[in-house]
Amino acid sequence: MKFLRGKIKYIGMIGGILIVTACSNNKPRPINIGQDVCAYCKMGITDTRFASELITAKGKVYKFDSIECLASYYLEQDKNEMHNATLWVPDFNQPKEWISGKNAVYLKSDKIRSPMGLGLLAFRNEAGIQKVQDQTDGNKLTWKEMLTYVRNNKK
């Protein structure tokens, strides 16, 4: 009996460690196209090229149908809470690859319709943005410039 009690205690400790590790994982979660709903505008998420995520320091995941919804939500939250949040956007050239929202390079283009209509796209780096920028006459934006654009042009 003592042997069994020791095993149960050991299994409980491992289970606790796994739960803590899973809850502290701030990596992006898969978007379920056609099933997930935007946490900001409540529209269905239908296009991986624009979908984005915010994960709080406590591990709560918020999914968005567009970069502008992510930015709008971010701007409305307490700055202290957002300081440790992770933000994820898809690389427009490779939509299944997540990149840090604060490190991405953004493109504002009137020739590409994003779900909320502001025409915001995200790219991993300057090299990735060039071809799309040439085709769409878009303007490059940093994270902070993109936030300012969204704040001033929210519909």
BELHU-V434557 format. One record per helix or strand of 3 or more residues. SS is the DSSP state (hx for helix, st for strand). FROM is the first residue (numbers start at 1). LEN is the number of residues. If there is no record, write none. Layout:
<<SS & FROM & LEN> <SS & FROM & LEN>>
This chain:
<<hx & 2 & 22> <st & 52 & 4> <st & 61 & 4> <hx & 67 & 10> <hx & 79 & 5> <st & 86 & 6> <st & 94 & 7> <st & 105 & 4> <st & 120 & 4> <hx & 126 & 11> <st & 139 & 3> <hx & 143 & 11>>
